[in-house]
Amino acid sequence: MNRLKIVLVALLAALISVSAATPTMAKLYYNPDTNQWEERVISPRGHGSYKPIPRTTVPYDGKFKPGTIIVETSERRLYFVLPGGEAIKYGIGVGRDGFRWAGQHKISRKAEWPGWTPPAEMRKRVPDLPAYMPGGPDNPLGARALYIGATLYRLHGTSEPWTIGQAVSSGCIRLTNEDIIDLYERAKVGSLVVVHQ
């Protein structure tokens, strides 16, 4: 009888510990590449596993010359035009509702592991933001940044790769750190950036 009680107590303890663990949730996201809804597993805090959007080379027959960066906000993809009728397609995170924009500018500056000074407007919305955050793995700008003209916007990496494919920023275009490093090596200061909504 004692042995049965011990086994039952052990089983009950195991069940309690499993139910107390932080659950993960499966969420569906639309993938325009496959025209299907796909599952990504994310923890309740958004820091769990996720399904990365692979960087691919695709045909390109548009009017822009090689070296141009084209941001398709509604598609949540960025294209870097290559010679020979091709482009590299990257998954991106874009601005939330009310923060999206469109236009043409040139890359005015490039930075590795950039520091971040939140704009005054952002600090008004989020008062607990620091006045400055030095560059590094936890910095919101990630591993690289390409500054877009004289705007407050950048193409940059992120310390939150699970946000790629979503509308989450205050207008900047974010890529995974791996993708922004790849784009950083390809793009030049003076490269044209075209942002479509």
N, C-alpha and C positions, 0 to 999 in steps of 0.2 A: 504493500500500500504506500509506504514512504517513497519507494522508487517511482511509482506512478505520479505522486504529487510533485516530485522533483522534475520529472519530464514535463508535466503540465505547466509548472511555473516557468521552466526554461522556454517552452513554446510561447507562452503568454508574453514573456519579456522580449522574445524575438519579434513577435507581432507588433508590440508597442514601439520598439525601436525602429522598425521599418516604417510604420505609419507616422512617426515623428520626424523622419528624415524630410528634407526639403524636396518636394516633388518637382519634376520637370514637366513642362507642358509642350505639347506639339501644337504649332501654329501653322496655318496655311498661308503661303505667300504666292502671288502670281508671278510666274517666270515668263517674261515676254519672249525669251529665246525659244522656249519649248511650247509656248501658248498653253501652258497647263498650270494648275495649282500644285505647289509642291510643299512638302512638310519640312519645317525646320524645328529642331528641338531647342527650346530656350528655357532657362530656369526662370522662376518668377521675378528675379532681379535682372534678367536679361544677360547674365554672365555665363550661361551654360554653353553647350555646344550649339553650333549653327552650321548651316550648309553654305559654304562659300560660293560666290559667283565667280566662275573661272574666267580668266583673261583669255581671249581668243583673237585670232586673226580672221577677218571677214572681208568679202568683196566690198569695194567702195567705188561708186561711179558719180559722186557728187562734184560740185563746182570748186571745192576748196583744194588748194595745193598741198603737197606733202609738208608735214610739220605743223599743220593746223590742228587745233584741239576743238572738237565739237562736242558740246554737252547737250544731250537730249534729256531735259528734266523729266518730262512725262514718262519717258522710257526707263529712266534711272540708269542710263548708260552714258559713257564718255567714249568718244572715238578719236584716236590719234591717226591722222591720215599718213599713209606710207606711199612711196612711189609704186607704180605698177598696178594701180587700181585696187589697192587693199587698205585696210585700216585695222588697228588694234582696238578691240572693244573691251572696256573695263566696266565692272559694276561700280556704282557710286551711291552715296547717300546725298540727298538734296534738301533744300529748304522746306520747312514746314509751311502749312497754309499761311499766307500773309507774309512770307519771307522769301518767296520765289521771285526771280528776276530774269530778265532776258537782255541781251545786248552783245556787242562786240568790243573787245579790248585786247591789248597785247600783254604778254607776260612782262612785268616790269622788274621782277627780282626773283631769285631762287634762294632757298635757305635749307641747310641740313640741320635737323633737330632744332627747329626754330623755337624761340621763346614766344610767349603769347601775352599780349596786352589786350584784355577784353575791351571793346569799345564802350564809351560812356553810356550809350543807349542800352547795351546789354547789361551793364552794371546797375542801371536803374531797374531793369526787369528782374534781375537776380542780384540783390544787394550783397549777398555773402561771397560773391566771386572775388578772388584776389585781384589786386591792381596789376600784378604781373606774375606770370608763372614761367620759370626757366624751362628750357627745352629738356626733353627726356622721354622715356617710355610711357610715363603717365600723363604727359602733356596732351591736351586735346588736339593739337596740330600734328601729332605723330612724328614720323621720321623725316618728312620733307614737306616743304611748302613752296608753291608757285604763286606769287602775288599777281593779282589781276589788275593791271593798270593802276590808277589812283583810287580804286574802289577799296572798300573794307573787306572785299571778298578774296578768297584764296581757293586754290586746289590744294588739298592737304591730306596727309595720312590721318589715322585715327587710332586711339587706344581702345576703341570699342568696335571691333570689326563686325560684330553681329548687327550693327546698324546699317551696313551696306545694303542697298536695295530699298531703303526706307526714306521717308520724308521726316527728317529729325533736326536739321541744322537751322541756324539763323541766317542762312543764305549762302554759306560756303559750300563747296562741293568736296565731299570726302571720299577717299579711296582707302583700301587696306594699306597698311604700311608697305607690304610687298609690291602692290601695284603703284603706289606713289613713287617708290624708289625707281621702278622701271620707267614710269613716265618722266620723272625728273632727269634721268639719263638721256632720254630722247628729246625732250623739249628744250628749246633755247630761250634766253631772254630775247624778247621781240617777237616770239611766236604768237600768232593770232589765236585768240580764244573766242569761240562763237557759242553763246548760250541760247538755246531755244527752250520755250516753256512747253 
